[in-house]
């Protein structure tokens, strides 16, 4: 009965205050009503309300009180208050009561249309600055069981996690700095740490606490994409607090256990990027991977095999966390088996992005480096099988980076297993990627001082002094400049092209062969008539020539001479090279050489001929080198005038410079000789050559070469139309090739067709194929695992849309089609 009477008394008092606030015009009555309501929050100055009355007011009447205040925000009595009265009587009701109810009412008021929005925004700003969020979180920590409904709690979580979005949608450009994500979420993280610190102290004092609401708040914020801002504050603090305090460790473990399953992934992925190392991660989450299936899936599978956007440090933290505890080490072995299967899978090598393959390779090497010797012995056969199968799949790839990846991983695995006391060793050019892979096998030393820098010059001087026979310093001797010295050769270079050919074909003297090879290109270009007589013979000799004497720049010299022969006597040499491309008993290297020579020669023929004369040597030339006008009094006016002319901008209609001189296109008449012979016999496998089978490296290069020939024919519309139709028919059969280099070549060829083929012919000759081609390009742009293929597909779509739009706007084209 006493409880019922207390409730009725509080209800009567609150009703009287509400009536006064809504109907009274007397400021004194309003102040009295507000003071009475405040006394039900903090007991008043003289303790006029009991604790029971305060609890009943907070439970049943506080939210209604705040809603009444917000609805009467335009009342005359509020505007008659001074700033001090408004802060003490009106604002305090929002800042002294239950923070969860106050926050919900404030956010509801901000979301509704109101002319006094600034006042509500100011109170919300004070709410955050007065650490009311910490009080809100702490109030839920003290609840042994939820006292509110799940719907109300979900609403509160939504308001806390999305407060910057809600205020930004309402305030737009007038938003306050404290509501911006860059300030709000670090503030929220600090308030969460305060609640956790109070929880630790309460546990030491013997008070039970609940971390469910704090964990839900953390998960909700992380799932909305703000894990970086929050965990950048939370993770370092938890890492420090858990180093020597077991209570903090228990609190952190309980916090992670209470994160809802649907938000666990967002919390863990943000945490592994925010912690400083695997030990810190272990102290914060404990053995969560052993008790939580979702956490185990994220740590052991998703972060390692499904996602590949993270830095190498994340891999070190995740795998180091699994290896740091004996109970978690079985998961490390499980991870190693999964990563081995993924790395050695031939289908994955062909169809997954290169960045993901690099990521898996790093995970494999880091896992192997963390194994103990006993574990390594148990997994020896599996690792050996992985190494052999994976290396084969990587070395068969046409992508250089993938081959290098397979070489490095093979070397590291063989070194770690020490197979039969021998280690694999490959020859490759080290770059940033290979050096990073090699460094993963070396554990990073922590807290080791940097070695003192060694003064190499002083060391060298000390060593020289030991062997010095006199007191004379070497610095007193003036060095002789030998930078311009050249080695004297007994042989002389040939002066005639036939002599050069004979030396290259039959000489056994390495010096004469090198000299002949170095002058061959110049002899061909200076003696065009003689070159045409022996062009095919010399091309045959150069194609079969091997670097028996280790000549510096051999490949470049040989290619330059073959290009010169092709340009000088185009049709016979091109016919020979294109015929030999499909002949028997040629290596893949020779076939690739043929394609490279044809490519460079076509590029040279497509460029205009420029006269390259030596600059004159004389007074005119020396005067141009004079950079200071004062040295030549007569010429300085011309120099100044020249500089003024070069700096002056002139705006005028029409051409200000004479048009460039027209030159004949040397490539257009012979484009067919480069292009069409290479389309013969591509589907006929030879004894040593299977273009549509295993030799996909040559296939990709061939398609790219044909695409380049198509692009160079842009100024030859007649032959370009024929080439475009033939090229599309050729590449259509291999557009879904498993090798990404072939797919890149196909897309490059399609780009070249859309770019070089006349738009009118594109619509007339290829009208039946354009719709299907567009659908295929859209699929590639959306779903191809290779980034370059996706980019080329997008470029092709853009070119196709431009061509179609241009022709549809041309009335002449429409009439022709009709």
Phi, psi and omega in degrees: 000323180296322179295319180295319180293323178296316180297319180294322180296316180295320180296320179294316180297316181295322180295320178296319178296319179297319180296321179295316183293331183267337186242333187283145174249000180273121182296325180296320178295321181294317179298320179297319179295317179294323178294322178296317178296321178296325181295336177281354175264313185240010178088350179080172182292332183242019179065044184289341179242146180274169179296325179294316178297319179297317180297318179295320179295315180297324185282318191249339191234351187292314182298318178297323179297313181294322178297323177295317179298317181294321180290336179255028183292342178265007182296149182295323183295330179290322180285342177276350178288149169283170180298322179293318179295320180295319179292320185282321188262316186272307184294325184296331177297332178276335189258351182250349184267190177304121188293330182293317178294320180296318181295318180297318180293319180297314181293326176294320179292322179293327181285343181265154177297131180201145178275345179251044182296326182300324181294316178295322178295321179295320178294320177298322177296317176296323179303316180286319183290334179271015175060036178287336176295322177297320178295323179297311180296319181293326179296325177283333176294330182281348182274119179292327178222149181301130179260351180249173181281155177300326180295317180294320180294319179296321177297317179296318177299320179295322179292319181292314186284332184248020182303316178300322179292318181296317179290323180294321179296332182267318187269337180056238184286348181267017181294147181276152181300325183292341179270354179289145182304323182295338178253325186290313186290322170299324176296316177299320178298319178296319178295325177294319177297322177298316178297320179293322178295319176296324178296317178299317180294321178295321178294323177295329180275359178090017180260132178283144180224162177236133180252014184298314184290321177297318179295321178294322177296316178299314180295320181295319179294319182292320182292337178274004173096015182247023182296326181298314181292322183283310185286341174296336176265319187286313188299312179299322180293316177295324178298319180288316185291333184269001182295320185226008184242110181290332177296317177298320179298316179297320178297317180295318179297318179294323178299313181292326178294331183272355176294128180301149183302323184289346180246002185297320182297316181296322180292315183292317180295325175288325183290319181293338177272343185261334183284161184273340182187176182295327179295319178296319178297319179295323179290330184277316185256351178061220179263044182300328181293341180272339184249344184238114183295323179295316178296321179296319178296317181294313185288317188266348184230304189291317181290343185253325189243333184261329179245145183219027183267354188271160178286166179298329180299326178295319177298318178300318182292314183295310182289324176295326176296318179293328183274350189280342184232141183295329178288336182263349183297327174303328176292327176297317178295320178297318178298318181299318179298317180295317181293322178299314179298319180292320183289324184271359183286116181299324180295322179294323179297327183274329192246349179265153179299151182298325179297323178291323177296322176296319180296316179294323178298319177297317180298321179296312182294320179294321179296318180294321181293338182268354181287146170279163182298322180295319178293324180296321179295322179293327183262010188301312182294320179294319179293322179295317177297319177298317183296313184292312180292319180293319179297320179299316180295321181286320182288338177281350182288150177273356180269126185297318182297324178291321178295316178298322178299315179295322178296313183294314180296321177298316177300315183293319180294317179294325178293321180289323180276337180055059185292116177054028179073004179243153182233144176290146177215122180248159176257119178204157178278122180286136175227191183297321181293312182294322178295323178293319178298317179295326182288342183291339179281348179260119180295143180281125178281134182255145174056035176257134180292151178292137178296147180293134179296140182262131178279095185297327182293316180294321179300313180297319179297321179294320180293321179295326182292336180290330184256008181281136180263356181213172180270005181281128181281144178294338181294339181282347181268128180276121180291147179267131182285114179243018184293332182266003181290144177235146180288132182276125180253142179284332182273155178244147181289150179291151180255346183240148188293322180293323175297320179297317179297319181295320179294316180294332184274325191230349186285144175254004180271114183298323181294317180293322179297317180296315179298320180295319181293326181287331181260357187297315182299316180296322178295322180294315184287332180275338184236070184298320182296313179293326180295325181292333180288329185236019187298313182292318179299316182292323177297321179295317179297314182293323181296324181267000185286138178247157181274072183284341185248013178052053181285132179293127181072029184301311184298319179293319179295316181295316181295319180299321179292318179295324176295317179298319178295319181295319180290322183287315181235076198295304191293311180298316181293320179295319177298319179295312184294316181292330176289316181292339181300324181259010182281168180281161169062035171247142178282164177298326179297320179291322178293321176294324176299320179299314180296320180295318179297314180297322180296310182295321180295318178296321177296320179292320180292332182281349180267149178292151179283129179243138177281120180251097180253150178290142179294144182293145177249115183171194181300322181295319181292318182291330179291330178292332181280351182283113185262353182243115186299330184294341180285342181225092186300328183286328189266349190294327178297321179294322180295315179296316179298321179295319179293321178297317180297322182288332181269350185272132176258130181242130178253118182208161179271145179087182183282132178264346179234151178295144181297155179296145182289130181288138178230149181293145177275109183285340184276326186303315182293337186247008183302322180296328179291330175284322195269301193292323178300332180286349177270357178275147168063014181292337182261013179250102181294135178261178181296319183247016188205119179230093189293320181269005179250248187281341185270055182288342176297315179290325178298314178299318179292323179297313181297319178297320178296316178297322176297323177293318176302320179296317181295322182288344179271020183297332180264012176235078190299328184292306181289331180295323179296318179292318180295321181297315179297316181294321182292319178296321177297323181290312186282344183297329182286339184241022185291338179254030181299146183288335182276129184291332178293323177293318179295322176299316179298320179298314182291324175296320178296319178296318175302317182295322179296312181294331183277324189257332182285135179304139184300324180296315178294328180298319180281326184279311186279333185242023185298327181286336184262344188295320182296314179293323179295320179295319179295320178295317179296323178296320177296318180294317181297334183264324192237358181290136182290343182267129183295321179296322177296318179297318180295318179295323178295319178296317179297320179296318178298319179297315179297319180295316180297320179295318181294315181295317180296320181297317183285327178291336178273354181265113183296329180295320179295319180297321179292322178296318181292323179291000000 
